[in-house]
């Protein structure tokens, strides 16, 4: 936005991006559970496998949408938008 203002171009007057959520506690909990296990084999149900192995959590879609929104606000994306409009 500062670059646009310096060059006399119209500027975006607000930023409305969703704050990214922090899911570190989810990962830390799983890692700690595995570290504390005394079992040689860990058995996972389908839901646990999907989360812990495939990294598909309940919040994954929200995280992807947030990342996509931030990517759309990068200078490269905004430059392409200006060229199209």
PLY file of the C-alpha trace (Angstrom):
ply
format ascii 1.0
element vertex 85
property float x
property float y
property float z
element edge 84
property int vertex1
property int vertex2
end_header
0.00 0.00 0.00
2.89 2.33 0.78
4.38 1.77 -2.65
1.02 2.54 -4.27
0.70 5.76 -2.29
4.22 6.87 -3.20
3.49 6.28 -6.89
0.20 8.17 -6.71
-1.90 5.11 -7.41
-5.20 4.42 -5.66
-4.60 2.66 -2.37
-6.47 0.03 -0.46
-7.71 1.70 2.70
-8.22 -1.36 4.86
-6.89 -4.85 5.34
-9.47 -7.48 6.16
-7.54 -10.69 6.53
-8.48 -13.38 9.03
-5.87 -13.93 11.72
-4.27 -17.34 11.24
-5.09 -19.84 13.95
-2.33 -21.52 15.91
-2.60 -25.30 15.96
0.73 -26.03 17.63
-1.00 -27.49 20.71
-2.68 -30.14 18.55
0.66 -31.27 17.13
2.45 -31.05 20.50
-0.24 -33.16 22.19
0.09 -35.96 19.62
3.89 -35.89 19.73
3.86 -36.03 23.55
1.37 -38.91 23.52
3.67 -40.89 21.22
6.79 -40.03 23.20
5.17 -41.13 26.46
3.83 -44.40 25.10
5.60 -47.54 26.32
4.04 -49.66 23.58
6.11 -50.99 20.69
3.12 -50.63 18.38
0.66 -47.76 18.19
-2.80 -48.57 16.83
-4.74 -45.75 15.21
-8.37 -45.66 14.14
-9.23 -44.13 10.75
-9.85 -40.65 12.17
-6.59 -40.59 14.13
-4.67 -41.87 11.08
-6.21 -39.16 8.92
-5.11 -36.48 11.37
-1.74 -37.71 12.60
-0.41 -39.37 9.46
-2.24 -37.65 6.60
-2.35 -34.24 8.38
-6.08 -33.79 7.64
-7.50 -32.07 10.70
-10.97 -30.65 11.30
-9.49 -27.17 10.93
-7.46 -27.93 7.76
-9.97 -26.34 5.35
-10.09 -23.16 7.42
-6.28 -23.02 7.47
-6.14 -23.47 3.69
-8.72 -20.72 3.17
-6.72 -18.37 5.41
-3.48 -19.14 3.56
-5.20 -18.59 0.23
-6.53 -15.21 1.40
-3.04 -14.11 2.44
-1.58 -15.30 -0.87
-4.20 -13.26 -2.74
-2.98 -10.13 -0.94
0.66 -10.47 -2.04
2.09 -7.71 -4.23
2.31 -10.11 -7.20
-1.36 -11.05 -6.93
-2.44 -7.44 -6.43
-0.36 -6.37 -9.42
-2.14 -8.91 -11.62
-5.48 -7.68 -10.21
-4.65 -4.07 -11.08
-3.66 -5.06 -14.61
-6.99 -6.84 -15.07
-9.08 -3.93 -13.72
0 1
1 2
2 3
3 4
4 5
5 6
6 7
7 8
8 9
9 10
10 11
11 12
12 13
13 14
14 15
15 16
16 17
17 18
18 19
19 20
20 21
21 22
22 23
23 24
24 25
25 26
26 27
27 28
28 29
29 30
30 31
31 32
32 33
33 34
34 35
35 36
36 37
37 38
38 39
39 40
40 41
41 42
42 43
43 44
44 45
45 46
46 47
47 48
48 49
49 50
50 51
51 52
52 53
53 54
54 55
55 56
56 57
57 58
58 59
59 60
60 61
61 62
62 63
63 64
64 65
65 66
66 67
67 68
68 69
69 70
70 71
71 72
72 73
73 74
74 75
75 76
76 77
77 78
78 79
79 80
80 81
81 82
82 83
83 84
